[in-house]
Amino acid sequence: MPYDLDTRLVIGVASSAMFDLSESDSVFRSKGEEEYRKFQELHLNDPLSKGIAFSFIRRLLSLNNLSNDPKGDPLVEVILLSRNDPDTGLRVMKSIEYYGIQMTRAIFMQGRAPFEYIPALNISLFLSANQSDVTAAIHSGFAAGQVLNSSIVDDEQDDALRIAFDFDGVIADDESESVMYRTNDVDQFHEHEVRNVMRAHNPGPLKEFLVRVSKIQAVEEARRKGDSSYHNRLRVSIVTARNAPSHERALNTLKGWGVMVNDAFFLGGIEKSKVLAVLRPHIFFDDQSGHLKAASSVVPSVHIPFGIRNPDPPTI
C-alpha cells in the first residue's frame, strides 16, 4: 500500500540546511569534484557538524510521538533533497543516522536543483542554504526559504519547539507591503488596512506550512486536555513591523484560516532582533534582508525571497 503524504506535514531539507558543509564545500570549490569525492569517502564515517536548521528539524520530528502510531502514521515527515549524487550523499545519510534523526527518505540529484519535486512529495516547506535554488523555487510558486549563516539557539536541556514568522510577504502575500513600498507612508498603509480589515489577506508562501503546524498544535492541545501532566512543546509566534490599527486585519486573516498563534508582537518599527533575543525561536522566517541582518545575529534565520521586497528573478 502506498505511503500517503497528503495527511501529514512534509518538509524538504537540503543537506546544506541540516549540516555545516563549509569544509567539504571548500574542498569542492578549491580542488574540484574528484578531490571532493575522495574527501567524502575518507571522512565517510565522520559525522558532519550540526547546521542552522538541525535543531528545528530534530524538534519538529520529535512531535511524532503525539501520533497514535508514530512509526506507521507520523504527523511529520522530513525528506532530504540533495544536489549530491547518491555516492557523495552517503556521508549525509550516515550523519543523519549518527544523530538519531528519524529521516529515512531522500532524493539525490547530481548537480541539479531538486525543488521541482516539491509538489510530487506534498512538501509544505523547502529549506536550503543555496540561494539560487530557493529563489527559483519561490518563483515557481513553491514554499521555500534560504537558511542564513546565523546564531544557533543552544538549549538542549528542553524539548520545546519555538517557531517565529514575520507576517507580510511570508504568511500573507505582499499586497499590503506593496502599499508601504510604493508610498513610504505609514498613514496610508494603516488606512489601507483599516478599509480592508474584514477582507482576508491572500496567502503568502508559508501559509500552508503554518496551517499544517497549527493542526499539530491542535493534536497537542488535545493531548494536554487528556493528560494533565503533559506540557505543550510547540509554540508559534508572529513578529511583525505592523502595529495598531493594522494589527486587526492580520489577526482576522489568521482566524479565518483557522490558525491560532500563541504570541503576536506588533512592533511598529521596533528592532525585531531585540524581541527575538528574548523569545529565542529555533527558527525565524522573514522576507526582508534588512530585518534578517540583525535577527541572524541572535537566532537561526531564514530568508523568504518573495514579493515586492525581493523583485529580482532567479539566476540558475
Contacts in CASP RR format, 6 or more apart in sequence:
PFRMAT RR
TARGET T0000
AUTHOR 0000-0000-0000
METHOD contacts of the structure
MODEL  1
MPYDLDTRLVIGVASSAMFDLSESDSVFRSKGEEEYRKFQELHLNDPLSK
GIAFSFIRRLLSLNNLSNDPKGDPLVEVILLSRNDPDTGLRVMKSIEYYG
IQMTRAIFMQGRAPFEYIPALNISLFLSANQSDVTAAIHSGFAAGQVLNS
SIVDDEQDDALRIAFDFDGVIADDESESVMYRTNDVDQFHEHEVRNVMRA
HNPGPLKEFLVRVSKIQAVEEARRKGDSSYHNRLRVSIVTARNAPSHERA
LNTLKGWGVMVNDAFFLGGIEKSKVLAVLRPHIFFDDQSGHLKAASSVVP
SVHIPFGIRNPDPPTI
5 77 0 8 1.000
5 121 0 8 1.000
5 122 0 8 1.000
6 122 0 8 1.000
7 73 0 8 1.000
8 73 0 8 1.000
8 74 0 8 1.000
8 75 0 8 1.000
8 76 0 8 1.000
8 77 0 8 1.000
9 60 0 8 1.000
9 75 0 8 1.000
9 76 0 8 1.000
9 77 0 8 1.000
9 124 0 8 1.000
9 209 0 8 1.000
9 212 0 8 1.000
9 213 0 8 1.000
9 215 0 8 1.000
9 216 0 8 1.000
10 76 0 8 1.000
10 77 0 8 1.000
10 78 0 8 1.000
10 79 0 8 1.000
10 121 0 8 1.000
10 122 0 8 1.000
10 123 0 8 1.000
10 124 0 8 1.000
11 57 0 8 1.000
11 60 0 8 1.000
11 76 0 8 1.000
11 77 0 8 1.000
11 78 0 8 1.000
11 79 0 8 1.000
11 123 0 8 1.000
11 124 0 8 1.000
11 125 0 8 1.000
11 126 0 8 1.000
11 127 0 8 1.000
12 78 0 8 1.000
12 79 0 8 1.000
12 80 0 8 1.000
12 81 0 8 1.000
12 118 0 8 1.000
12 121 0 8 1.000
12 123 0 8 1.000
12 125 0 8 1.000
12 126 0 8 1.000
12 127 0 8 1.000
13 53 0 8 1.000
13 57 0 8 1.000
13 78 0 8 1.000
13 79 0 8 1.000
13 80 0 8 1.000
13 81 0 8 1.000
13 126 0 8 1.000
13 127 0 8 1.000
13 128 0 8 1.000
14 80 0 8 1.000
14 81 0 8 1.000
14 82 0 8 1.000
14 83 0 8 1.000
14 114 0 8 1.000
14 126 0 8 1.000
14 127 0 8 1.000
14 128 0 8 1.000
14 129 0 8 1.000
14 130 0 8 1.000
14 133 0 8 1.000
15 21 0 8 1.000
15 48 0 8 1.000
15 80 0 8 1.000
15 82 0 8 1.000
15 84 0 8 1.000
15 89 0 8 1.000
15 92 0 8 1.000
16 128 0 8 1.000
16 129 0 8 1.000
16 130 0 8 1.000
16 147 0 8 1.000
17 51 0 8 1.000
17 52 0 8 1.000
17 53 0 8 1.000
17 127 0 8 1.000
17 128 0 8 1.000
17 129 0 8 1.000
17 147 0 8 1.000
18 50 0 8 1.000
18 51 0 8 1.000
18 53 0 8 1.000
18 54 0 8 1.000
18 57 0 8 1.000
18 80 0 8 1.000
18 92 0 8 1.000
18 96 0 8 1.000
19 48 0 8 1.000
19 49 0 8 1.000
19 50 0 8 1.000
19 51 0 8 1.000
19 54 0 8 1.000
19 92 0 8 1.000
19 95 0 8 1.000
20 48 0 8 1.000
20 49 0 8 1.000
20 50 0 8 1.000
20 51 0 8 1.000
21 48 0 8 1.000
21 129 0 8 1.000
24 36 0 8 1.000
24 39 0 8 1.000
24 40 0 8 1.000
24 43 0 8 1.000
24 48 0 8 1.000
27 35 0 8 1.000
27 36 0 8 1.000
27 39 0 8 1.000
28 35 0 8 1.000
28 36 0 8 1.000
36 88 0 8 1.000
37 87 0 8 1.000
37 88 0 8 1.000
40 88 0 8 1.000
40 89 0 8 1.000
40 90 0 8 1.000
40 91 0 8 1.000
43 91 0 8 1.000
44 90 0 8 1.000
44 91 0 8 1.000
44 94 0 8 1.000
45 94 0 8 1.000
46 91 0 8 1.000
47 94 0 8 1.000
47 95 0 8 1.000
47 98 0 8 1.000
47 99 0 8 1.000
48 91 0 8 1.000
48 92 0 8 1.000
48 95 0 8 1.000
50 99 0 8 1.000
50 152 0 8 1.000
51 152 0 8 1.000
52 129 0 8 1.000
52 147 0 8 1.000
52 148 0 8 1.000
52 149 0 8 1.000
52 150 0 8 1.000
52 152 0 8 1.000
52 300 0 8 1.000
52 301 0 8 1.000
53 127 0 8 1.000
53 147 0 8 1.000
53 283 0 8 1.000
53 300 0 8 1.000
53 302 0 8 1.000
54 99 0 8 1.000
55 152 0 8 1.000
55 153 0 8 1.000
55 282 0 8 1.000
55 300 0 8 1.000
56 161 0 8 1.000
56 163 0 8 1.000
56 282 0 8 1.000
56 283 0 8 1.000
56 300 0 8 1.000
57 78 0 8 1.000
57 101 0 8 1.000
57 103 0 8 1.000
58 99 0 8 1.000
58 101 0 8 1.000
59 159 0 8 1.000
59 160 0 8 1.000
59 161 0 8 1.000
59 233 0 8 1.000
59 282 0 8 1.000
60 76 0 8 1.000
60 78 0 8 1.000
60 161 0 8 1.000
61 74 0 8 1.000
61 76 0 8 1.000
61 78 0 8 1.000
61 101 0 8 1.000
61 102 0 8 1.000
61 103 0 8 1.000
62 159 0 8 1.000
62 161 0 8 1.000
62 233 0 8 1.000
63 75 0 8 1.000
63 76 0 8 1.000
63 161 0 8 1.000
63 216 0 8 1.000
63 220 0 8 1.000
63 233 0 8 1.000
63 234 0 8 1.000
64 70 0 8 1.000
64 74 0 8 1.000
64 75 0 8 1.000
64 76 0 8 1.000
64 102 0 8 1.000
66 75 0 8 1.000
66 216 0 8 1.000
66 219 0 8 1.000
66 220 0 8 1.000
66 223 0 8 1.000
67 73 0 8 1.000
67 74 0 8 1.000
67 75 0 8 1.000
67 219 0 8 1.000
74 102 0 8 1.000
75 216 0 8 1.000
75 219 0 8 1.000
76 216 0 8 1.000
77 105 0 8 1.000
78 101 0 8 1.000
78 102 0 8 1.000
78 103 0 8 1.000
79 103 0 8 1.000
79 105 0 8 1.000
79 106 0 8 1.000
79 107 0 8 1.000
79 121 0 8 1.000
79 123 0 8 1.000
80 92 0 8 1.000
80 93 0 8 1.000
80 96 0 8 1.000
80 103 0 8 1.000
80 105 0 8 1.000
80 106 0 8 1.000
80 107 0 8 1.000
81 106 0 8 1.000
81 107 0 8 1.000
81 109 0 8 1.000
81 114 0 8 1.000
81 115 0 8 1.000
81 117 0 8 1.000
81 126 0 8 1.000
81 128 0 8 1.000
82 89 0 8 1.000
82 92 0 8 1.000
82 106 0 8 1.000
82 107 0 8 1.000
82 108 0 8 1.000
82 109 0 8 1.000
82 114 0 8 1.000
83 109 0 8 1.000
83 110 0 8 1.000
83 111 0 8 1.000
83 112 0 8 1.000
83 113 0 8 1.000
83 114 0 8 1.000
83 130 0 8 1.000
83 133 0 8 1.000
84 92 0 8 1.000
84 108 0 8 1.000
84 110 0 8 1.000
84 111 0 8 1.000
85 108 0 8 1.000
85 109 0 8 1.000
85 110 0 8 1.000
85 111 0 8 1.000
86 108 0 8 1.000
89 108 0 8 1.000
93 106 0 8 1.000
96 103 0 8 1.000
107 114 0 8 1.000
107 117 0 8 1.000
113 130 0 8 1.000
113 132 0 8 1.000
113 133 0 8 1.000
113 136 0 8 1.000
113 137 0 8 1.000
113 316 0 8 1.000
114 133 0 8 1.000
115 126 0 8 1.000
115 128 0 8 1.000
115 133 0 8 1.000
115 134 0 8 1.000
115 136 0 8 1.000
115 137 0 8 1.000
115 140 0 8 1.000
115 142 0 8 1.000
115 144 0 8 1.000
116 140 0 8 1.000
117 123 0 8 1.000
118 126 0 8 1.000
118 137 0 8 1.000
118 142 0 8 1.000
118 143 0 8 1.000
118 144 0 8 1.000
119 142 0 8 1.000
123 142 0 8 1.000
123 143 0 8 1.000
124 143 0 8 1.000
124 208 0 8 1.000
124 209 0 8 1.000
124 212 0 8 1.000
125 143 0 8 1.000
125 144 0 8 1.000
125 145 0 8 1.000
125 206 0 8 1.000
125 209 0 8 1.000
126 134 0 8 1.000
126 137 0 8 1.000
126 142 0 8 1.000
126 143 0 8 1.000
126 144 0 8 1.000
126 145 0 8 1.000
127 144 0 8 1.000
127 145 0 8 1.000
127 147 0 8 1.000
127 302 0 8 1.000
128 134 0 8 1.000
128 144 0 8 1.000
128 145 0 8 1.000
128 146 0 8 1.000
128 147 0 8 1.000
129 146 0 8 1.000
129 147 0 8 1.000
129 148 0 8 1.000
130 146 0 8 1.000
131 146 0 8 1.000
131 305 0 8 1.000
132 314 0 8 1.000
132 315 0 8 1.000
132 316 0 8 1.000
133 144 0 8 1.000
133 316 0 8 1.000
134 144 0 8 1.000
134 145 0 8 1.000
134 146 0 8 1.000
134 303 0 8 1.000
134 305 0 8 1.000
135 146 0 8 1.000
135 305 0 8 1.000
135 310 0 8 1.000
135 312 0 8 1.000
135 313 0 8 1.000
135 314 0 8 1.000
135 315 0 8 1.000
136 314 0 8 1.000
136 316 0 8 1.000
137 143 0 8 1.000
137 144 0 8 1.000
137 145 0 8 1.000
138 144 0 8 1.000
138 145 0 8 1.000
138 205 0 8 1.000
138 304 0 8 1.000
138 305 0 8 1.000
138 306 0 8 1.000
138 310 0 8 1.000
138 314 0 8 1.000
139 313 0 8 1.000
139 314 0 8 1.000
141 205 0 8 1.000
142 205 0 8 1.000
143 205 0 8 1.000
143 206 0 8 1.000
143 208 0 8 1.000
143 209 0 8 1.000
144 205 0 8 1.000
144 304 0 8 1.000
145 285 0 8 1.000
145 302 0 8 1.000
145 303 0 8 1.000
145 304 0 8 1.000
145 305 0 8 1.000
146 302 0 8 1.000
146 303 0 8 1.000
146 305 0 8 1.000
147 300 0 8 1.000
147 301 0 8 1.000
147 302 0 8 1.000
148 292 0 8 1.000
148 296 0 8 1.000
148 301 0 8 1.000
148 302 0 8 1.000
148 303 0 8 1.000
149 296 0 8 1.000
150 295 0 8 1.000
150 296 0 8 1.000
150 297 0 8 1.000
150 299 0 8 1.000
150 300 0 8 1.000
150 301 0 8 1.000
151 296 0 8 1.000
151 297 0 8 1.000
151 298 0 8 1.000
151 299 0 8 1.000
151 300 0 8 1.000
152 300 0 8 1.000
153 280 0 8 1.000
153 281 0 8 1.000
153 282 0 8 1.000
153 299 0 8 1.000
153 300 0 8 1.000
155 280 0 8 1.000
159 233 0 8 1.000
160 233 0 8 1.000
160 234 0 8 1.000
160 235 0 8 1.000
161 233 0 8 1.000
161 234 0 8 1.000
161 235 0 8 1.000
161 282 0 8 1.000
162 235 0 8 1.000
162 236 0 8 1.000
162 237 0 8 1.000
162 279 0 8 1.000
162 280 0 8 1.000
162 281 0 8 1.000
162 282 0 8 1.000
163 213 0 8 1.000
163 234 0 8 1.000
163 235 0 8 1.000
163 236 0 8 1.000
163 237 0 8 1.000
163 281 0 8 1.000
163 282 0 8 1.000
163 283 0 8 1.000
164 236 0 8 1.000
164 237 0 8 1.000
164 238 0 8 1.000
164 239 0 8 1.000
164 276 0 8 1.000
164 279 0 8 1.000
164 281 0 8 1.000
164 283 0 8 1.000
164 284 0 8 1.000
164 285 0 8 1.000
164 299 0 8 1.000
165 171 0 8 1.000
165 206 0 8 1.000
165 210 0 8 1.000
165 236 0 8 1.000
165 237 0 8 1.000
165 238 0 8 1.000
165 239 0 8 1.000
165 284 0 8 1.000
165 285 0 8 1.000
166 238 0 8 1.000
166 239 0 8 1.000
166 240 0 8 1.000
166 241 0 8 1.000
166 272 0 8 1.000
166 284 0 8 1.000
166 285 0 8 1.000
166 286 0 8 1.000
166 287 0 8 1.000
166 288 0 8 1.000
166 291 0 8 1.000
166 304 0 8 1.000
167 238 0 8 1.000
167 240 0 8 1.000
167 242 0 8 1.000
167 250 0 8 1.000
168 174 0 8 1.000
168 176 0 8 1.000
168 177 0 8 1.000
168 240 0 8 1.000
168 242 0 8 1.000
168 287 0 8 1.000
169 177 0 8 1.000
169 204 0 8 1.000
169 205 0 8 1.000
169 287 0 8 1.000
169 304 0 8 1.000
169 306 0 8 1.000
169 307 0 8 1.000
169 309 0 8 1.000
170 204 0 8 1.000
170 205 0 8 1.000
170 206 0 8 1.000
170 285 0 8 1.000
170 286 0 8 1.000
170 287 0 8 1.000
170 304 0 8 1.000
170 306 0 8 1.000
171 203 0 8 1.000
171 204 0 8 1.000
171 206 0 8 1.000
171 207 0 8 1.000
171 210 0 8 1.000
171 238 0 8 1.000
171 254 0 8 1.000
172 201 0 8 1.000
172 202 0 8 1.000
172 203 0 8 1.000
172 204 0 8 1.000
172 207 0 8 1.000
172 250 0 8 1.000
172 253 0 8 1.000
173 201 0 8 1.000
173 202 0 8 1.000
173 203 0 8 1.000
173 204 0 8 1.000
173 307 0 8 1.000
174 204 0 8 1.000
174 287 0 8 1.000
174 306 0 8 1.000
174 307 0 8 1.000
174 308 0 8 1.000
174 309 0 8 1.000
175 201 0 8 1.000
175 202 0 8 1.000
176 189 0 8 1.000
176 192 0 8 1.000
176 193 0 8 1.000
176 201 0 8 1.000
176 246 0 8 1.000
176 249 0 8 1.000
177 287 0 8 1.000
177 307 0 8 1.000
177 308 0 8 1.000
177 309 0 8 1.000
178 308 0 8 1.000
179 188 0 8 1.000
179 189 0 8 1.000
179 192 0 8 1.000
180 186 0 8 1.000
180 188 0 8 1.000
180 189 0 8 1.000
181 308 0 8 1.000
181 309 0 8 1.000
183 189 0 8 1.000
189 246 0 8 1.000
190 245 0 8 1.000
190 246 0 8 1.000
193 242 0 8 1.000
193 245 0 8 1.000
193 246 0 8 1.000
193 248 0 8 1.000
193 249 0 8 1.000
194 245 0 8 1.000
194 246 0 8 1.000
194 248 0 8 1.000
194 249 0 8 1.000
196 249 0 8 1.000
197 248 0 8 1.000
197 249 0 8 1.000
197 252 0 8 1.000
198 249 0 8 1.000
198 252 0 8 1.000
199 249 0 8 1.000
200 252 0 8 1.000
200 253 0 8 1.000
200 256 0 8 1.000
200 257 0 8 1.000
201 249 0 8 1.000
201 250 0 8 1.000
201 253 0 8 1.000
204 306 0 8 1.000
205 304 0 8 1.000
205 306 0 8 1.000
206 285 0 8 1.000
206 304 0 8 1.000
207 257 0 8 1.000
210 236 0 8 1.000
210 257 0 8 1.000
210 259 0 8 1.000
211 257 0 8 1.000
211 258 0 8 1.000
211 259 0 8 1.000
213 234 0 8 1.000
213 236 0 8 1.000
214 236 0 8 1.000
214 258 0 8 1.000
214 259 0 8 1.000
214 260 0 8 1.000
216 234 0 8 1.000
217 232 0 8 1.000
217 234 0 8 1.000
217 236 0 8 1.000
217 260 0 8 1.000
220 232 0 8 1.000
220 233 0 8 1.000
220 234 0 8 1.000
221 232 0 8 1.000
223 230 0 8 1.000
224 230 0 8 1.000
224 231 0 8 1.000
224 232 0 8 1.000
235 262 0 8 1.000
235 263 0 8 1.000
236 261 0 8 1.000
236 262 0 8 1.000
236 263 0 8 1.000
237 261 0 8 1.000
237 262 0 8 1.000
237 263 0 8 1.000
237 264 0 8 1.000
237 265 0 8 1.000
237 279 0 8 1.000
237 281 0 8 1.000
238 250 0 8 1.000
238 254 0 8 1.000
238 261 0 8 1.000
238 263 0 8 1.000
238 264 0 8 1.000
238 265 0 8 1.000
239 265 0 8 1.000
239 267 0 8 1.000
239 272 0 8 1.000
239 275 0 8 1.000
239 276 0 8 1.000
239 279 0 8 1.000
239 284 0 8 1.000
240 250 0 8 1.000
240 264 0 8 1.000
240 265 0 8 1.000
240 266 0 8 1.000
240 267 0 8 1.000
241 267 0 8 1.000
241 268 0 8 1.000
241 269 0 8 1.000
241 272 0 8 1.000
241 291 0 8 1.000
242 250 0 8 1.000
242 266 0 8 1.000
242 267 0 8 1.000
242 268 0 8 1.000
243 266 0 8 1.000
243 267 0 8 1.000
243 268 0 8 1.000
243 269 0 8 1.000
244 266 0 8 1.000
247 264 0 8 1.000
247 266 0 8 1.000
250 264 0 8 1.000
251 264 0 8 1.000
254 260 0 8 1.000
254 261 0 8 1.000
263 279 0 8 1.000
265 272 0 8 1.000
265 275 0 8 1.000
265 279 0 8 1.000
267 275 0 8 1.000
271 294 0 8 1.000
272 286 0 8 1.000
272 291 0 8 1.000
272 294 0 8 1.000
272 295 0 8 1.000
273 294 0 8 1.000
273 295 0 8 1.000
273 297 0 8 1.000
273 298 0 8 1.000
273 299 0 8 1.000
276 284 0 8 1.000
276 295 0 8 1.000
276 298 0 8 1.000
276 299 0 8 1.000
277 298 0 8 1.000
277 299 0 8 1.000
279 299 0 8 1.000
280 299 0 8 1.000
281 299 0 8 1.000
281 300 0 8 1.000
282 299 0 8 1.000
282 300 0 8 1.000
283 299 0 8 1.000
283 300 0 8 1.000
283 301 0 8 1.000
283 302 0 8 1.000
284 295 0 8 1.000
284 299 0 8 1.000
284 300 0 8 1.000
284 301 0 8 1.000
284 302 0 8 1.000
285 302 0 8 1.000
285 304 0 8 1.000
286 292 0 8 1.000
286 295 0 8 1.000
286 301 0 8 1.000
286 302 0 8 1.000
286 303 0 8 1.000
286 304 0 8 1.000
287 303 0 8 1.000
287 304 0 8 1.000
287 305 0 8 1.000
287 306 0 8 1.000
287 307 0 8 1.000
287 309 0 8 1.000
287 310 0 8 1.000
288 309 0 8 1.000
289 303 0 8 1.000
289 309 0 8 1.000
292 301 0 8 1.000
292 303 0 8 1.000
295 301 0 8 1.000
END
